[in-house]
């Protein structure tokens, strides 16, 4: 609603200026890019679990009513929305 009432700047402030990825309570990646839609992950990190490395990627798509988020580990969706 901030976008309709007060414009883009107010909407961005209402949503937050930064998207962050936490793993085990630690900040591992962040971005200030706007969430629209891209085939590329907006956040990416690599985690080590008992000597095995896994790539964690977060994808996002902006919608009119809500943003969609999908979390993938080693290219497999583990949480979030389908898109």
C-alpha positions in Angstrom: 0.0 0.0 0.0 2.9 2.3 0.6 3.6 2.3 -3.2 0.1 3.5 -3.9 -0.1 6.1 -1.2 3.4 7.5 -1.2 5.4 6.2 -4.2 8.3 4.0 -4.8 10.6 5.4 -2.1 8.1 4.8 0.6 7.4 1.3 -0.6 11.0 0.4 -0.6 11.4 1.7 2.9 8.4 -0.3 4.1 9.8 -3.5 2.6 13.3 -2.9 3.8 16.4 -1.9 1.8 18.3 -5.2 2.1 17.5 -8.8 1.6 19.6 -11.1 3.8 20.4 -14.8 4.0 21.1 -16.4 7.4 22.5 -19.9 7.9 22.6 -21.2 11.5 21.9 -17.6 12.7 24.9 -16.1 10.8 24.5 -13.6 8.0 26.1 -15.2 5.0 24.8 -13.1 2.0 22.9 -10.0 1.4 21.7 -7.8 -1.5 20.2 -4.4 -2.0 18.9 -5.4 -5.5 15.2 -5.0 -6.0 13.2 -8.2 -6.1 11.6 -8.4 -9.5 12.3 -11.7 -11.4 15.4 -13.1 -12.7 16.6 -16.6 -13.7 19.6 -15.8 -11.5 19.7 -16.3 -7.7 19.4 -13.1 -5.7 21.4 -14.7 -2.9 24.0 -17.5 -3.0 26.4 -19.1 -0.5 28.2 -22.4 -0.1 27.9 -24.3 3.2 30.1 -27.2 4.4 28.3 -30.0 6.2 30.7 -32.7 7.5 33.1 -32.2 4.7 30.4 -32.1 2.0 30.0 -28.7 0.3 26.5 -27.6 -0.7 25.4 -24.6 -2.8 22.5 -22.6 -1.3 20.6 -20.3 -3.7 17.6 -18.0 -3.1 15.4 -17.0 -6.0 12.7 -14.3 -5.8 9.9 -13.0 -7.9 7.9 -9.9 -7.1 4.1 -10.0 -7.2 1.4 -7.5 -6.7 0.2 -8.9 -3.4 3.4 -10.6 -2.1 6.9 -11.6 -3.1 7.6 -15.2 -3.9 10.8 -16.8 -2.5 12.3 -20.2 -3.4 15.3 -21.7 -1.6 17.4 -24.4 -3.4 20.2 -26.5 -2.2 22.4 -28.1 -4.9 19.8 -27.0 -7.5 16.9 -28.8 -5.7 14.0 -26.8 -4.2 13.9 -27.3 -0.4 11.5 -24.5 0.6 9.4 -21.7 -0.6 7.1 -21.0 -3.5 6.8 -22.7 -6.9 7.7 -20.6 -9.8 
